[in-house]
Amino acid sequence: MKTNYNLGMINYKKIKNVLFVLSLIISVHSFAQQKLKTSENWSLIKEQNGINFYSRLCECDMIEGQKKLVYSFLKIENTTNQALSISFDHVLAFKEGCDGCVPNPECAVSVNIPANAALEADCNINGHVLSRIVANPNLLGGWSFEKTLIKNLQIK
């Protein structure tokens, strides 16, 4: 009885190639699906002279039919009995670098906050100075977000 080893090798190579391609597809899909951890809860990131800064990451549905964008939202709480003017840089730290660590007008924020009041960002971000985009999952690549920072704080 004669066995045809060539057919066995061809089938083995086809199966091996198909498994390799499937593993590539799965790994690329898994990498693309890595998401930043968003939260409904605020985390205290800085407190100074009766002013508390909180941050959280939030997904916002900005364009119909596209994936939600990820934003860094700030909440500023004035625990004093007087209205204050606050200016600072809303800084985003990434593994690859820092956006706003060097003073930059795009990161500069100035707000007036009444006594014993709070201001906070939400997905209605049209012109809202307390939010910054962190990630756009509709685009390939991008930096790996680490944290939100407050730099160059001035309270008057």
Backbone as numpy.savetxt, mean C-alpha at the origin, in Angstrom:
# Nx Ny Nz CAx CAy CAz Cx Cy Cz
8.83 -60.35 -27.61 8.00 -59.17 -27.61 8.88 -57.93 -27.61
8.60 -57.04 -28.50 9.42 -55.85 -28.68 8.70 -54.65 -28.04
9.41 -53.90 -27.17 8.85 -52.73 -26.49 9.38 -51.48 -27.18
8.50 -50.54 -27.37 8.89 -49.30 -28.01 9.19 -48.25 -26.92
10.47 -48.09 -26.59 10.87 -47.15 -25.54 10.76 -45.70 -26.00
10.82 -45.46 -27.29 10.74 -44.09 -27.79 9.39 -43.45 -27.47
8.30 -44.21 -27.58 6.98 -43.68 -27.25 6.91 -43.33 -25.77
7.49 -44.15 -24.93 7.51 -43.88 -23.49 8.29 -42.62 -23.17
9.41 -42.41 -23.82 10.22 -41.21 -23.61 9.51 -39.96 -24.10
8.82 -40.07 -25.23 8.09 -38.92 -25.76 6.98 -38.53 -24.80
6.22 -39.49 -24.30 5.15 -39.20 -23.35 5.71 -38.61 -22.06
6.83 -39.15 -21.59 7.47 -38.65 -20.37 7.91 -37.19 -20.56
8.50 -36.87 -21.71 8.95 -35.50 -21.98 7.76 -34.55 -22.08
6.67 -35.01 -22.73 5.48 -34.16 -22.83 4.91 -33.87 -21.45
4.81 -34.90 -20.63 4.27 -34.72 -19.28 5.17 -33.79 -18.47
6.47 -33.99 -18.59 7.44 -33.16 -17.87 7.31 -31.69 -18.31
7.20 -31.45 -19.61 7.07 -30.08 -20.12 5.75 -29.44 -19.68
4.67 -30.21 -19.72 3.37 -29.69 -19.31 3.41 -29.33 -17.82
3.99 -30.19 -16.99 4.10 -29.90 -15.55 4.95 -28.67 -15.29
6.02 -28.51 -16.05 6.88 -27.34 -15.89 6.11 -26.06 -16.23
5.39 -26.07 -17.35 4.62 -24.89 -17.76 3.53 -24.58 -16.73
2.85 -25.60 -16.24 1.81 -25.40 -15.21 2.41 -24.81 -13.94
3.57 -25.30 -13.53 4.18 -24.76 -12.32 4.57 -23.30 -12.50
5.04 -22.92 -13.69 5.36 -21.52 -13.97 4.11 -20.64 -13.89
3.05 -21.10 -14.49 1.79 -20.35 -14.49 1.29 -20.16 -13.06
1.33 -21.22 -12.29 0.85 -21.15 -10.90 1.73 -20.22 -10.08
3.05 -20.29 -10.24 3.93 -19.43 -9.44 3.79 -17.96 -9.84
3.66 -17.66 -11.11 3.47 -16.28 -11.55 2.14 -15.76 -11.05
1.10 -16.57 -11.13 -0.22 -16.18 -10.65 -0.18 -15.94 -9.14
0.50 -16.80 -8.40 0.60 -16.64 -6.95 1.35 -15.37 -6.61
2.44 -15.07 -7.31 3.20 -13.85 -7.05 2.35 -12.63 -7.35
1.62 -12.67 -8.44 0.80 -11.53 -8.82 -0.34 -11.31 -7.85
-0.76 -12.35 -7.14 -1.89 -12.24 -6.24 -1.49 -11.84 -4.82
-0.19 -11.69 -4.53 0.21 -11.27 -3.21 -0.40 -9.91 -2.95
-1.05 -9.79 -1.81 -1.74 -8.55 -1.50 -1.17 -7.94 -0.24
-1.23 -6.63 -0.19 -0.89 -5.93 1.03 -2.01 -6.15 2.04
-1.65 -6.20 3.28 -2.64 -6.43 4.31 -3.37 -5.12 4.62
-4.62 -5.05 4.22 -5.43 -3.87 4.49 -6.17 -4.10 5.81
-6.69 -3.01 6.37 -7.35 -3.14 7.66 -8.38 -2.04 7.84
-9.38 -2.34 8.62 -10.37 -1.34 9.04 -9.89 -0.64 10.30
-8.86 -1.20 10.96 -8.36 -0.67 12.22 -7.21 0.31 11.99
-7.19 1.36 12.78 -6.13 2.35 12.72 -4.99 1.93 13.64
-3.74 2.17 13.22 -2.55 1.90 14.02 -1.85 3.22 14.33
-1.55 3.44 15.61 -0.86 4.65 16.02 0.58 4.61 15.49
0.98 5.65 14.76 2.34 5.67 14.21 3.19 6.79 14.79
2.53 7.82 15.37 3.29 8.92 15.96 2.38 9.71 16.88
2.96 10.17 17.99 2.23 11.08 18.87 3.19 12.15 19.36
2.70 13.38 19.33 3.55 14.50 19.74 2.66 15.67 20.13
2.90 16.24 21.30 2.23 17.45 21.79 0.71 17.40 21.65
0.11 16.28 22.00 -1.34 16.16 21.96 -1.91 15.82 20.60
-1.05 15.58 19.63 -1.49 15.18 18.29 -1.12 13.72 18.08
-2.11 12.91 17.72 -1.89 11.48 17.43 -2.09 11.23 15.94
-1.14 10.51 15.35 -1.22 10.13 13.95 -1.46 8.63 13.87
-2.47 8.24 13.12 -2.79 6.84 12.90 -2.72 6.57 11.40
-2.45 5.33 11.04 -2.46 4.97 9.62 -3.13 3.62 9.44
-3.53 3.38 8.23 -4.04 2.07 7.81 -3.96 1.99 6.30
-3.90 0.78 5.78 -3.96 0.56 4.34 -5.39 0.20 4.00
-5.86 0.73 2.89 -7.24 0.47 2.48 -7.29 0.33 0.96
-8.13 -0.59 0.51 -8.37 -0.75 -0.93 -9.55 0.11 -1.34
-9.39 0.80 -2.44 -10.46 1.65 -2.96 -10.75 1.29 -4.41
-12.01 1.14 -4.71 -12.46 0.82 -6.06 -12.58 2.14 -6.83
-11.56 2.46 -7.62 -11.50 3.76 -8.27 -11.97 3.73 -9.72
-11.66 2.64 -10.43 -12.00 2.54 -11.85 -12.77 1.24 -12.06
-13.97 1.37 -12.58 -14.81 0.19 -12.79 -14.12 -0.81 -13.71
-14.13 -2.08 -13.32 -13.54 -3.13 -14.12 -12.07 -3.38 -13.85
-11.46 -2.59 -12.97 -10.06 -2.81 -12.62 -9.94 -3.20 -11.15
-8.78 -3.76 -10.80 -8.53 -4.14 -9.42 -8.48 -2.89 -8.56
-8.81 -3.06 -7.28 -8.80 -1.94 -6.35 -7.38 -1.45 -6.10
-7.25 -0.13 -5.95 -5.97 0.48 -5.63 -5.78 0.46 -4.12
-4.52 0.38 -3.68 -4.23 0.35 -2.25 -3.66 1.71 -1.84
-4.25 2.28 -0.79 -3.87 3.59 -0.30 -3.39 3.52 1.14
-2.51 4.44 1.50 -2.15 4.70 2.89 -3.04 5.85 3.34
-3.87 5.57 4.33 -4.75 6.60 4.89 -4.21 7.05 6.23
-4.36 8.34 6.50 -3.98 8.90 7.80 -5.22 9.38 8.54
-5.13 9.29 9.85 -6.11 9.88 10.76 -5.30 10.72 11.74
-5.68 11.99 11.90 -4.99 12.88 12.82 -5.99 13.27 13.91
-5.57 13.07 15.13 -6.42 13.35 16.28 -5.78 14.46 17.13
-6.53 15.52 17.37 -6.08 16.62 18.22 -6.71 16.41 19.59
-5.91 16.08 20.58 -6.43 15.83 21.93 -6.31 17.06 22.83
-5.91 18.19 22.24 -5.76 19.42 23.03 -7.05 20.22 23.02
-7.08 21.26 23.82 -8.25 22.14 23.91 -8.13 23.37 23.02
-7.24 23.32 22.04 -7.09 24.44 21.13 -6.96 23.96 19.68
-7.46 24.76 18.77 -7.31 24.46 17.34 -5.83 24.61 16.97
-5.36 23.73 16.09 -3.95 23.73 15.72 -3.77 23.66 14.21
-2.66 24.24 13.74 -2.23 24.09 12.34 -1.07 23.10 12.35
-1.15 22.12 11.48 -0.16 21.05 11.45 0.38 20.94 10.03
1.69 20.81 9.92 2.30 20.52 8.62 3.30 19.39 8.82
3.40 18.52 7.81 4.27 17.35 7.90 4.40 16.74 6.51
5.30 15.76 6.40 5.44 14.98 5.17 4.86 13.59 5.41
3.95 13.18 4.54 3.34 11.85 4.56 4.26 10.93 3.75
5.09 10.17 4.45 6.17 9.40 3.85 5.78 7.94 3.72
6.15 7.33 2.59 5.91 5.91 2.36 7.26 5.21 2.25
7.48 4.24 3.13 8.74 3.48 3.12 8.51 2.16 2.41
9.38 1.85 1.46 9.34 0.61 0.69 10.67 -0.12 0.91
10.70 -1.41 0.62 11.95 -2.16 0.71 12.99 -1.58 -0.23
12.54 -1.09 -1.36 13.44 -0.59 -2.40 13.87 0.86 -2.21
13.19 1.58 -1.33 13.51 2.99 -1.14 12.41 3.70 -0.38
12.48 5.00 -0.36 11.56 5.80 0.44 11.00 6.93 -0.42
9.68 7.09 -0.39 9.04 8.17 -1.12 8.63 9.24 -0.12
9.41 10.31 -0.08 9.13 11.42 0.81 10.14 11.58 1.93
11.13 10.71 2.03 12.16 10.86 3.07 12.96 12.13 2.86
13.17 12.48 1.60 13.76 13.78 1.26 12.56 14.70 1.03
12.53 15.87 1.69 11.36 16.76 1.53 10.95 16.93 0.08
9.65 16.77 -0.15 9.11 16.75 -1.49 7.72 17.38 -1.43
7.41 18.38 -2.26 6.10 19.03 -2.21 4.93 18.06 -2.40
5.15 16.94 -3.11 4.07 15.98 -3.32 3.70 15.24 -2.04
4.59 15.21 -1.06 4.36 14.51 0.20 3.98 15.46 1.32
4.09 16.77 1.08 3.83 17.76 2.12 2.33 17.92 2.36
1.97 17.97 3.64 0.57 18.12 4.04 0.47 19.25 5.05
-0.54 20.10 4.90 -0.85 21.15 5.88 -2.35 21.09 6.15
-2.70 21.00 7.44 -4.12 20.95 7.81 -4.34 21.78 9.07
-5.55 22.26 9.20 -6.01 22.89 10.43 -6.98 21.91 11.08
-6.79 21.70 12.37 -7.63 20.73 13.06 -8.21 21.37 14.33
-9.53 21.35 14.47 -10.15 21.96 15.64 -9.75 21.24 16.94
-10.00 21.89 18.05 -9.72 21.30 19.37 -10.55 20.03 19.55
-9.94 19.03 20.16 -10.61 17.76 20.48 -11.37 17.18 19.29
-10.73 17.17 18.13 -11.35 16.68 16.91 -10.38 15.76 16.18
-10.89 15.11 15.16 -10.06 14.22 14.34 -10.40 14.43 12.87
-9.39 14.27 12.03 -9.55 14.27 10.57 -9.07 12.92 10.08
-9.77 12.35 9.09 -9.30 11.08 8.56 -9.64 10.94 7.09
-8.79 10.19 6.39 -8.99 9.93 4.97 -9.94 8.75 4.79
-10.58 8.72 3.63 -11.39 7.57 3.24 -11.32 7.44 1.72
-12.06 6.52 1.16 -11.97 6.26 -0.29 -12.53 7.40 -1.14
-13.19 8.36 -0.55 -13.63 9.54 -1.28 -12.45 10.51 -1.29
-11.42 10.18 -2.09 -10.13 10.84 -1.97 -9.93 12.05 -2.88
-10.94 12.48 -3.56 -10.77 13.63 -4.47 -10.17 14.81 -3.71
-8.91 15.06 -3.93 -8.25 16.18 -3.30 -7.95 15.98 -1.82
-8.11 14.78 -1.31 -7.88 14.54 0.12 -6.39 14.42 0.40
-5.88 15.29 1.24 -4.44 15.35 1.50 -3.96 14.26 2.46
-4.86 13.53 3.10 -4.46 12.52 4.08 -4.40 11.12 3.49
-4.31 11.01 2.17 -4.18 9.70 1.53 -3.11 9.75 0.46
-2.43 8.61 0.30 -1.43 8.46 -0.76 -1.53 7.05 -1.31
-1.38 6.93 -2.62 -1.43 5.60 -3.24 -0.16 4.83 -2.91
-0.35 3.57 -2.54 0.75 2.68 -2.18 1.02 1.66 -3.27
-0.06 1.12 -3.86 0.11 0.07 -4.87 -1.04 0.10 -5.86
-0.70 -0.20 -7.11 -1.70 -0.35 -8.16 -1.55 -1.77 -8.72
-2.39 -2.71 -8.27 -2.26 -4.09 -8.74 -2.62 -4.29 -10.20
-3.07 -3.24 -10.89 -3.37 -3.32 -12.31 -2.11 -3.20 -13.16
-1.01 -2.79 -12.53 0.26 -2.64 -13.23 1.24 -3.69 -12.75
2.09 -4.16 -13.64 3.11 -5.12 -13.26 4.24 -4.41 -12.51
4.90 -5.15 -11.65 6.03 -4.59 -10.92 5.57 -3.78 -9.74
6.36 -2.81 -9.38 6.05 -1.97 -8.23 6.93 -2.32 -7.06
7.00 -1.41 -6.13 7.82 -1.58 -4.94 7.05 -2.30 -3.85
7.78 -2.85 -2.90 7.18 -3.60 -1.77 7.02 -2.66 -0.58
5.78 -2.33 -0.28 5.47 -1.39 0.79 5.82 -1.97 2.16
6.39 -1.12 3.02 6.71 -1.53 4.39 5.90 -0.77 5.43
5.92 0.58 5.39 5.19 1.33 6.40 5.01 2.79 6.01
4.11 3.44 6.75 3.85 4.86 6.61 4.57 5.59 7.73
5.17 6.73 7.39 5.90 7.53 8.38 5.43 8.98 8.32
5.62 9.68 9.42 5.39 11.12 9.49 6.74 11.78 9.72
7.13 12.67 8.83 8.43 13.36 8.94 8.18 14.87 8.92
9.16 15.61 9.43 9.17 17.08 9.40 7.89 17.68 10.00
7.46 17.14 11.12 6.23 17.60 11.78 6.42 18.98 12.42
5.47 19.87 12.13 5.43 21.19 12.76 4.01 21.43 13.25
3.89 21.78 14.53 2.59 22.02 15.14 2.56 23.47 15.62
1.54 24.22 15.19 1.42 25.64 15.59 0.05 25.91 16.18
